[in-house]
Amino acid sequence: MKNFEEWLAEEVNKELEPDQRIGQQLFNNLGEERPDLAEKVRGSEVDPFYADRFLDARVANFCDFLAKNW
């Protein structure tokens, strides 16, 4: 299993899927790597699913949560 920094570095360098928002892609990829954390995030105040850019408070809050709970 990757650590949080490795996972995030991969995510930042991935091309965005044309039919997904950045928050949607981050959440879906988290579900593949850490389904336990994805379930904790789903529908919470740190859920980035509807964020459409990296410079969104939801993405920052999501990353803070993951860094503390990975």
PyMOL commands that set and color helices and strands:
alter all, ss='L'
color gray80, all
select helices_A, chain A and resi 4-13+22-33+35-41+57-69
alter helices_A, ss='H'
color red, helices_A
deselect
rebuild
show_as cartoon
